[in-house]
Amino acid sequence: MLSVTDVTSGYGSTMVLRKLSLLAPEGKVTAIVGRNGSGKTTLVRTIMGYNKLQTGAVHLADQEIGYLPTARRARLGIGYVPQGRHIFPELTVAENLEMGKTVGSDRRDREIMTERIYTMFPILAERRDQKGGTMSGGQQQMAAIGRALIGGPKLLLLDEPSEGIQPSIVGEIEQHILKLKQQLGLTVLIAEQDVQLIKVVADICHVIERGRIIDTLERCEFVDTDLLERRLEL
């Protein structure tokens, strides 16, 4: 579903990603795991188009998108939940979800997806008239995921979904990510440093360090071992 090839990107003249390559297979949860400053968020922002691609290529399925505007990438089927969620605090849950409807082209499909989101996240249905800024971090994360799903993306990018979430709620976020794959058939790319969350949800894990992928692990290699922890200590 997603192919990143020899990508160099960063901020101004400062390059963070250096000839980075990875694949995210269709229908799988692919994780990018690394310490703070390793390049996780820069990678997600580059895929989405917020950071300019200096060299390399980004393909969504068989289409090159690396030099397309962010809005065009969204319409081609990429949903994005940024680090920190960034829901609209003064808008209600229903209004936040409504903002996501600007992406999809079929109104009926968007309405069907809205009902599926309320079914998947019952707390959002209960609090559809509550302002986003008054909800807990976990509830805001659900609203942000719901907003990204309204347009019916093929690929969902999640940047640090556990950030600012109480440990007792992280398990709920894990189960919601699994539902995205199992119930919606979504391809998910998640940037995260919580190793335990990764072990629950990921099928494939790319370890990033200093803007490069230093290892790629299959689920059978990291789920019941401490191999992932050891890689992060390198």
C-alpha positions as CSV (number, residue, x, y, z in Angstrom):
1,M,0.0,0.0,0.0
2,L,2.8,2.4,0.9
3,S,6.4,2.5,-0.5
4,V,9.0,4.9,0.7
5,T,12.2,4.8,-1.3
6,D,15.5,6.6,-0.5
7,V,13.7,9.5,1.0
8,T,15.6,12.6,2.3
9,S,13.6,15.2,4.2
10,G,13.8,17.6,7.1
11,Y,13.3,21.2,8.1
12,G,14.8,23.9,6.0
13,S,18.5,23.0,5.4
14,T,18.4,20.5,8.3
15,M,18.0,17.0,7.0
16,V,16.4,14.5,9.4
17,L,15.6,11.6,7.1
18,R,18.6,10.3,5.2
19,K,18.0,7.9,2.3
20,L,15.2,6.2,4.2
21,S,13.3,3.3,2.7
22,L,10.4,1.1,3.9
23,L,7.3,-0.7,2.9
24,A,3.8,-0.8,4.6
25,P,1.9,-3.9,3.2
26,E,-1.8,-3.6,2.5
27,G,-4.1,-4.6,5.3
28,K,-1.4,-4.7,7.9
29,V,-0.4,-2.5,10.9
30,T,3.2,-1.3,10.3
31,A,5.0,0.4,13.1
32,I,7.9,2.9,13.1
33,V,9.5,2.7,16.5
34,G,12.3,4.8,17.8
35,R,13.4,7.2,20.5
36,N,12.6,10.9,20.6
37,G,14.4,12.7,17.9
38,S,14.9,9.6,15.7
39,G,12.8,10.9,12.8
40,K,9.4,9.2,13.4
41,T,7.3,12.4,13.2
42,T,9.3,13.8,10.3
43,L,8.7,10.6,8.3
44,V,4.9,10.7,8.9
45,R,4.8,14.4,8.0
46,T,6.8,13.8,4.9
47,I,4.5,11.0,3.8
48,M,1.5,13.4,4.3
49,G,3.3,16.2,2.5
50,Y,3.8,18.7,5.4
51,N,7.6,18.3,5.1
52,K,9.1,18.8,1.6
53,L,10.6,15.7,0.0
54,Q,14.2,16.5,-1.0
55,T,15.1,13.3,-2.7
56,G,13.5,9.9,-3.2
57,A,10.0,8.7,-3.9
58,V,6.7,8.0,-2.0
59,H,4.1,5.7,-3.6
60,L,0.6,5.1,-2.5
61,A,-0.3,1.8,-4.1
62,D,1.2,2.3,-7.6
63,Q,0.9,6.1,-7.7
64,E,3.8,8.5,-7.0
65,I,2.6,11.1,-4.4
66,G,5.9,12.4,-3.1
67,Y,5.6,15.8,-4.7
68,L,1.8,16.2,-4.5
69,P,0.1,18.8,-2.2
70,T,-1.1,17.5,1.1
71,A,-4.8,18.0,0.3
72,R,-4.3,15.9,-2.9
73,R,-2.8,13.1,-0.9
74,A,-5.7,13.1,1.5
75,R,-8.2,12.8,-1.4
76,L,-6.2,9.9,-2.8
77,G,-6.8,8.0,0.4
78,I,-4.5,8.9,3.2
79,G,-6.0,9.7,6.7
80,Y,-3.8,11.4,9.2
81,V,-3.9,11.7,13.0
82,P,-1.1,14.0,14.1
83,Q,0.9,13.9,17.2
84,G,-1.1,15.7,19.9
85,R,-4.4,14.9,18.1
86,H,-5.2,18.6,17.2
87,I,-8.9,18.3,17.3
88,F,-10.8,21.6,17.4
89,P,-11.4,22.3,21.1
90,E,-14.3,24.7,20.7
91,L,-16.2,22.4,18.3
92,T,-18.4,19.5,19.4
93,V,-17.5,15.9,18.7
94,A,-20.1,15.9,15.9
95,E,-18.6,19.1,14.4
96,N,-15.1,17.7,14.6
97,L,-16.2,14.7,12.6
98,E,-18.0,16.9,10.2
99,M,-14.7,18.6,9.4
100,G,-13.4,15.3,8.1
101,K,-16.2,15.1,5.5
102,T,-14.4,17.6,3.3
103,V,-12.1,14.8,2.1
104,G,-14.4,12.1,0.7
105,S,-16.4,12.6,-2.5
106,D,-19.4,10.4,-1.9
107,R,-21.8,12.0,0.6
108,R,-23.7,8.7,1.2
109,D,-20.4,6.9,2.0
110,R,-19.5,9.6,4.4
111,E,-22.8,9.3,6.3
112,I,-22.4,5.5,6.5
113,M,-18.9,6.0,7.8
114,T,-20.1,8.4,10.4
115,E,-22.5,5.8,11.8
116,R,-19.8,3.2,11.7
117,I,-17.5,5.5,13.7
118,Y,-20.2,6.1,16.4
119,T,-20.7,2.3,16.6
120,M,-16.9,1.7,16.9
121,F,-16.5,4.5,19.4
122,P,-19.7,4.5,21.5
123,I,-18.3,7.2,23.8
124,L,-18.3,9.6,20.8
125,A,-22.0,8.9,20.2
126,E,-22.7,9.6,23.8
127,R,-20.8,12.9,23.7
128,R,-21.5,14.0,20.2
129,D,-22.7,17.4,21.5
130,Q,-19.7,17.9,23.9
131,K,-16.9,20.3,23.0
132,G,-13.7,18.5,22.1
133,G,-11.5,20.5,24.4
134,T,-13.4,19.3,27.5
135,M,-12.8,15.6,26.8
136,S,-10.0,13.4,28.1
137,G,-6.9,12.7,26.1
138,G,-8.2,9.2,25.2
139,Q,-11.5,10.5,24.1
140,Q,-9.9,13.2,22.0
141,Q,-7.7,10.5,20.4
142,M,-10.8,8.6,19.4
143,A,-12.4,11.8,18.0
144,A,-9.2,12.5,16.0
145,I,-9.2,8.9,14.6
146,G,-12.9,9.2,13.7
147,R,-12.3,12.5,11.9
148,A,-9.5,10.9,9.8
149,L,-11.8,7.9,9.0
150,I,-14.8,9.9,7.7
151,G,-13.3,10.3,4.2
152,G,-12.8,6.5,3.9
153,P,-9.0,6.4,3.6
154,K,-7.0,3.4,2.3
155,L,-4.0,4.2,4.6
156,L,-4.2,5.7,8.1
157,L,-1.1,7.5,9.6
158,L,-1.1,7.6,13.4
159,D,1.6,9.7,15.0
160,E,2.3,8.8,18.7
161,P,-1.3,7.8,19.5
162,S,-0.3,7.0,23.1
163,E,1.1,10.4,23.9
164,G,-0.7,12.2,26.7
165,I,-2.9,9.2,27.3
166,Q,-3.3,7.7,30.8
167,P,-1.7,4.2,30.9
168,S,-5.1,2.7,31.9
169,I,-6.6,4.0,28.6
170,V,-3.7,3.0,26.3
171,G,-5.2,-0.5,26.2
172,E,-8.4,0.9,24.7
173,I,-6.4,2.7,22.0
174,E,-4.7,-0.6,21.2
175,Q,-8.0,-2.4,20.7
176,H,-9.3,0.5,18.5
177,I,-6.2,0.2,16.3
178,L,-6.8,-3.5,15.9
179,K,-10.4,-2.9,15.0
180,L,-9.3,-0.5,12.2
181,K,-7.5,-3.4,10.6
182,Q,-9.9,-6.2,11.4
183,Q,-13.2,-4.5,10.8
184,L,-12.4,-1.9,8.2
185,G,-9.4,-3.6,6.4
186,L,-7.3,-0.5,6.8
187,T,-3.6,-0.3,6.2
188,V,-2.2,1.5,9.3
189,L,1.2,3.1,9.7
190,I,1.9,4.0,13.3
191,A,4.8,6.0,14.6
192,E,5.3,5.2,18.3
193,Q,7.8,4.7,21.1
194,D,5.6,2.7,23.4
195,V,7.1,-0.8,22.8
196,Q,4.2,-2.6,24.6
197,L,1.6,-0.9,22.4
198,I,3.6,-1.9,19.3
199,K,3.8,-5.5,20.5
200,V,0.0,-5.6,20.7
201,V,-1.0,-4.0,17.4
202,A,1.9,-4.3,14.9
203,D,2.4,-6.9,12.2
204,I,5.8,-5.4,11.1
205,C,8.1,-3.1,13.0
206,H,10.7,-0.8,11.4
207,V,13.3,0.5,13.9
208,I,14.4,4.1,13.1
209,E,17.6,5.7,14.4
210,R,19.0,9.1,13.3
211,G,16.8,9.2,10.3
212,R,17.5,5.7,8.9
213,I,15.8,2.4,9.3
214,I,18.3,0.2,11.1
215,D,16.2,-3.0,11.4
216,T,12.9,-4.5,10.2
217,L,11.2,-7.1,12.4
218,E,8.3,-9.4,11.7
219,R,5.7,-10.0,14.5
220,C,7.1,-13.4,15.2
221,E,10.4,-11.9,16.0
222,F,9.4,-9.2,18.5
223,V,6.0,-10.0,20.1
224,D,7.2,-12.6,22.7
225,T,10.8,-11.5,23.0
226,D,12.8,-8.5,24.1
227,L,14.4,-8.2,20.7
228,L,12.7,-4.9,20.0
229,E,13.9,-3.4,23.3
230,R,17.4,-4.5,22.5
231,R,17.3,-2.8,19.1
232,L,16.2,0.4,20.7
233,E,19.2,0.3,23.0
234,L,21.7,0.3,20.1
